[in-house]
Amino acid sequence: MHVALADSAKPLDPLELASHGPVIPVIVIERAEHAVPMARALFEGGIRVLEVTLRTPAALAAIAAIAQSVPDAIVGAGTVRSGADARAALAAGARFAVSPGWSPRVAAACREIGLALLPGVATASEVMLATEEGFRFLKFFPAVAAGGTAMLKAWGSVFADVAFCPTGGITAASAPDYLALANVKVVGGSWLTPPDALAAADWPRVERLAREAASLKAK
Ligand code: 3PG
């Protein structure tokens, strides 16, 4: 059996998402036919985990195409805001879901269907709610607007057993400051897939941005 099939048979441990490199691209895709060449460019550039946000009508078809045609990538759905979103994402072939904020309903739905969830938080209270439900790997969103590295440092001593994926306003220039924090192994961002590069089907540019992102290190 192909390794990717064996992989996809079991639910993913959300922490695995942090083990494939320093950056998870947050993708807003307008045209489903761009999904496979875009995913291949990201993969060739060294990026394995891809978050396709459910913000466009093309998103589910894009997830399905990537799951089918780029099986060594780990594709998930972002902007999951309901149980229905989570079910649609799983049906399309998503291996994980990312929610912009903490929602007990989304968490319950993902648990029920066996879909790994990276839930979003922006306050200490939300970190507490998510950890009460057993989550130890959280998306910090919107990272820059909600306090940036200073907030993560403050959380580091209070929530020493929690890891964060900061997302929202992070760039190739600022990512190393986040990756230097003990509670950050991976950051998320949309800068690897700029709208103009996707519109122009400029896959070499996407691959260059991916390669640069995949080699980012803590400052
Ligand atoms: C997200 O959903 O995580 C953000 O939209 C990504 O933020 P960015 O576009 O500022 O990278």
Residues whose N, C-alpha, C, O or C-beta is under 5 A from the ligand:
A	BS01	3PG	V26 T167 G168 G169 I170 G188 G189 S190 W191
